[in-house]
Amino acid sequence: MKDLISLAASFFKVGLFTFGGGMAMVPFIIEELEKHGWMTSDMFFDFLSMAQMTPGAIAMNSATYVGCDVAGVAGGFVATLFLAMPSVIIMLILSSFMRKVKESKLKDALMNGFKPVTISLIVYAGWQIAEKTLFIPKSYYPDWKVVAVCIACVIILFTIKKVHPILLIVLSGVVGVLVF
């Protein structure tokens, strides 16, 4: 029961204080996981990889995986529910306000202020993942096989504009099995 209450409080806090979607939540989720000793960032990045490959929002999938790992199915349900709850409450309140100020300069200024923070949080989450993935553990040396696969994926994404993400995930999995 204690784990369920802790999961609820942690994921409610993550849902309440993050902007920009699932990737922007990653640093906050990791902080909560490590604070409670539920899992290391390396373990979470494995969950995050699965969350990115499954249908649905990354943050919601991550919350479900983490909750299930910590406290079974009930933990998955609680973590997912409490991650979403702040957004639902805030959007219900904001939607009525936003209808009233559709053409407001204050609203436009607020939205323009949120965009750089959102980008920064996403970049920071990306850096955390890259740091754990691209470098050999406990060293500053890159894992050149991982770097090569990453560069290949970036080249594919920038040159083939309509590559389907599932195809890229499947190909990366095949390469992983063959190379690693």
Buried (B, 14 or more C-beta within 10 A) or exposed (E): EEBBEBBBEBBBBBBBEBEBBBBBBBBBBBBBBEEBEBBEBEEBBEBBEEBBBEEEBBBBBBBBBBBBBBBEEBBBBBBBBBBBBBEEEEEEEEEEEEEEEEEEEEBEEEEEEEEEEBEEBBEBBEEBBEEBBBBEEEEEEEBEEBBEBBEBBEEBEEEEEEBEEEEBBEBBEEBEEEEE
